[in-house]
Structure formats: C-alpha cells, structure tokens
Amino acid sequence: MAASRYLVPEDCGRAHCLASIAPGELPTERLIFPAGDFVTTKGTFLFDAEAAAAVMADWNEWTGGLPQKGSSDYEHDQSKDNIPGHLKLDSSSYDLEVRDGALWTVNIRWTDLAAGMIERREKRFTSPWWLYEKASKRIIRYINFGLVSMPATIAQPELIAGAAASRSFAQVPDLFAGYASVTASAAVETKPEPSAAATAAPTAAPTVAPTTTTTPQGETATMTMKPDYKDPGFKPTQHGWDLRDMTSSALYNMQCSVRLHNEVPMLAAAMGLPKHVEHLAEHVAHCAAAMVHHMVMGDEMPMDMDTDASKLPAEVAAKVNAAIAACKAVKIGAAKGSRAAAADTASALASAQAETAAAKEALVAAKAETAAALAGKVAAEKAADQVKYDDLIEKNRSKITKGAQEAWVRANVIAKPASNGKPAMTASEALAEYIAGAKPVAVSGQHQQGSAGIATAHQSAEDRQKIIQDVELPAATLAAWVETGGGPQRLFNLQEQEAKRLGLVS
C-alpha cells in the first residue's frame, strides 16, 4: 500500500451508490459499494470478497481500529491541490463496515455545517473516492466520500427527502400508460393488468390505470405502430448504433428493475415495477426483432447478467424470459455472421497477399532486366567515348606525344563529375578541354641515347627554361608545394623535375 492515502490520482475513481434514507431524517448510514459489479458514469467496477478484504485491511491499518475515524469532505476537496488545507473542511465522521458483501459507512456524525446543508437541501448527495486495479477494475482502497451536489449515479436518492420528494410514488402519473403495442404482425394487443397479488407488498401503493386514446368515432384503443424492418432509409452506421443502444439500455433497465423487484419489495411496489418490467420486456423483444433483421448487436450487450424473474407474476416472468432468449438468439446470429464475415475477409486477404507476392516477383524481375539494360547502355557509352578519346589523342600528336606524356594524359585526363555549377564531362570531353589549353610539344628527330623522353640533344638554355615553365604539374604536387610555403623558385624546380621525368628536357 502507498504511504499516502491520497496518492495516484490517475488511478482513483469516483462514483455514487444507492442508499435508502427515510424522509425527514439525517442519514446515519450510507451505502458506498454494492456487492459485485456496479456501474457508474466512470465505468463498471467490482467490489467482491477480495476487494472487501483489501479495503478493510487498509482501513483498519489507517484508523488504528479506532471508532469514527472516517472523514468526509465537501465536493472532494481533499483531492484538489489548488485548495489550501485550512479550507478543506470535514462534513462528517463515521465507521466503515462490510455488510452482506457490500461496503457501508455507519454511525455517521454530521458536522453542524453539513447537517444544515443537508436539511436545507444545499448538498443532497454523496460521492466516494477510491483506488482500483486498472486491469480488473477491482476496488483496492476506499479513501473517503464527499458531500456533493451532482452525483455520478443515475437516480441516486437524496440524503434527506424534501417536500416534493416525500410524495408517494403512487402520486406520480404512470409514464408507461398507453405504451405502444408492437408485434411482428403489427397486430394490436390489449395488455392485461398485473394482478393485485403480483404487486402486493407491506406498503403497496394503488396502481394507475393505463392511459387510452379516443378516436374521432369515440372508440377507445391503445397506441399502435407498424414496424417496417425493410425501411430503405436504414443507415447501418447511424441507425444501427441507435438500435443497439436502445436494446442495450432497455435490457439493462429491465434487469435492474427485476433485481429491485426481487430485493426491495417496498420500493418495487411504490414504483409499480411489475408493470414497468412488463413494458420493458415487450420493448426489448421488439428491439430484438429489429436486430434479427439488421444484425447490429455487438458483444458489449450485457448478456452476462443473470435475470431471475421467478418472483414476478407468471405472465410478466414469461415475457422477461422471452426477451432475454430473443436477445441471446440475436447475439448468436450476429456472432455467426461475424465469423462468416471474418472467414470471407481472411480468404480475400489471402488472395490479395498471393497477388501481392506475384506482383513483387514481377517487379524484382523487371528491376533486374532494367539493371541489365542500364549496365549494357553504360558499357556501350563508355566504349563509344573511349573511341572518341583515342581518336583525339591521334589527332593531337603535336600536343600529346607517345611515351611518358601520353601516359600522363591517359592517367590524369578522365571523366569529371558535375561540380561547382559545371556539368559532368565524359573522358573525351575532358580531353578536348585539356587539349584546347595545351601547347604544342617541341619534338626533335634526334633524341638522347637511352632517353625515354623527347628532349633534343641541342636545347638552348632559353628553350629549356620555356619548356620547363610550360610543364603542368599533377594536382598532388601543386598541393604539396602550396602547403610547404610555395615560392617561384621551388615551383620552377618542381616543373624541372616533372619535365625531366617526362623526357622533355635533359
């Protein structure tokens, strides 16, 4: 357990739970977590035996086993960092107790401020704060509850009933009176009223007769609708979701109503739940009929809930069981359709993958052919350029002579890539550029004995100096000359060495 009970705010959930409070009394008990799964606007959470053990162990460790150590606040102030500590006021002290698998706050002692707010109906609801396991949604720690104005639980009873809220449920008009009767054949049915024994309870309230409508001819009839399951305006994306949500909510409400009927008889009698359940069961059955046609029910439908209709009147129980069976049948059909669609998708995917593999092989072959053709083209271009290169050398014997000079030209005048804004040049193009700037080489018919060069035996000092000054040095030699300090005399010496190497001077 964490050292602080208020750490890990991202892991804490807030929800509100039901607790019946007698009108005009300040509550001394409040249900925090019902046993099993419970639904809030923050999601569905689990309070089971393991959760109860973890919560109580943490609670006893924190309180030290002392009574009324629980501390409630206002609007979850304890969880807010922007409120200074001296403004975070307590609204009550209490004990914590596990009762029939549910978690309760008991022996609640409200502060005078909180009591006044509750009596004046300024704060009418409660909201617990807890931590839970993200994977299982199981409660692992209860921290406190807040006195709040807006609970997350739908239809949470107020802490204390006011004048308007203290009226009997029997005084509220029956919202389901005149409920439309819809069948697959669009026949009008008159629904029988639940028997007195079916709704009897210690404080049973009188039932309200169904509302009827009068036709222009004065005939009394129930409201009717004719379903059109082949409506061409049906949109699977929009209307499908609407239909699924209707079915899910109606089914869940029916199951909640059945559970309340079985467990809270006084409340069930006041609300007229048997009749309410009957109408909901009919509605669920109609939704299921539409689902059969459109097959839009998903796995998120709450089909995992047990619905014990045995305590309902026989005719109502039969409708509940039929509605559950219809939903299950639809879900099974939807699952089969999903599996068939998945099989078709897998087959189409396999075919597409095979086609893709064949296309890849064809692409590889095409790339290989293209590469071979490109290599052949490059080789042909190089061969053609070499012919041009050799022809240029033959035509410029006055500038490029056989021997050392020709060897230097062939080694140094080669193809050039594009650089500094200049386009790329082939070897023959580079040679033509070199020849354009080269000077003719003086050649004598008489060469020195054993010389591999072209120096004459009778060069004047002036001719010799001019030949040396016209010698082009390799780029590496020039770079070394610059790096070592340059100088005209060293440049001349380097040119003289190169002229001797080429056989231009003796």
Stockholm file with secondary structure:
# STOCKHOLM 1.0

chainA/1-506         MAASRYLVPEDCGRAHCLASIAPGELPTERLIFPAGDFVTTKGTFLFDAEAAAAVMADWNEWTGGLPQKGSSDYEHDQSKDNIPGHLKLDSSSYDLEVRDGALWTVNIRWTDLAAGMIERREKRFTSPWWLYEKASKRIIRYINFGLVSMPATIAQPELIAGAAASRSFAQVPDLFAGYASVTASAAVETKPEPSAAATAAPTAAPTVAPTTTTTPQGETATMTMKPDYKDPGFKPTQHGWDLRDMTSSALYNMQCSVRLHNEVPMLAAAMGLPKHVEHLAEHVAHCAAAMVHHMVMGDEMPMDMDTDASKLPAEVAAKVNAAIAACKAVKIGAAKGSRAAAADTASALASAQAETAAAKEALVAAKAETAAALAGKVAAEKAADQVKYDDLIEKNRSKITKGAQEAWVRANVIAKPASNGKPAMTASEALAEYIAGAKPVAVSGQHQQGSAGIATAHQSAEDRQKIIQDVELPAATLAAWVETGGGPQRLFNLQEQEAKRLGLVS
#=GR chainA/1-506 SS CCSSTTCCGGGEEECCCCCCCCTTSCCSCEEEECSEEEEETTEEEEECHHHHHHHHHHHHHHHTTCTTCEEEEETTGGGCTTSCGGGCCCCEEEEEEEETTEEEEEEEEECHHHHHHHHTTSSCEEEEEEEECTTTCBEEEEEEEEEESSCSSTTCCCSSCCTTTTSCGGGSCCTTTTCCBCCTTCCCCCCCCCCHHHHCCTTCCCCCCCCCEECTTSCEECCBCCCCTTCTTCCTTHHHHHHHHHHHHHHHHHHHHHHHHHHCHHHHHHHTHHHHHHHHHHHHHHHHHHHHHHCCCCTTSCTTSCCCCTTSCHHHHHHHHHHHHHHHHHHHHHHHHHHHHHHHHHHHHHHHHHHHHHHHHHHHHHHHHHHHHHHHHHHHHHHHHHHHHHHHHHHTTTTSCTTHHHHHHHHHSCCBCCBTTBCCBCHHHHHHHHHHHCCCCCCCSCBCTTCSSCCBTTCCHHHHHHHHHTCCCCHHHHHHHHHTTCCHHHHHHHHHHHHHHHTSCC
#=GC SS_cons         CCSSTTCCGGGEEECCCCCCCCTTSCCSCEEEECSEEEEETTEEEEECHHHHHHHHHHHHHHHTTCTTCEEEEETTGGGCTTSCGGGCCCCEEEEEEEETTEEEEEEEEECHHHHHHHHTTSSCEEEEEEEECTTTCBEEEEEEEEEESSCSSTTCCCSSCCTTTTSCGGGSCCTTTTCCBCCTTCCCCCCCCCCHHHHCCTTCCCCCCCCCEECTTSCEECCBCCCCTTCTTCCTTHHHHHHHHHHHHHHHHHHHHHHHHHHCHHHHHHHTHHHHHHHHHHHHHHHHHHHHHHCCCCTTSCTTSCCCCTTSCHHHHHHHHHHHHHHHHHHHHHHHHHHHHHHHHHHHHHHHHHHHHHHHHHHHHHHHHHHHHHHHHHHHHHHHHHHHHHHHHHHTTTTSCTTHHHHHHHHHSCCBCCBTTBCCBCHHHHHHHHHHHCCCCCCCSCBCTTCSSCCBTTCCHHHHHHHHHTCCCCHHHHHHHHHTTCCHHHHHHHHHHHHHHHTSCC
//
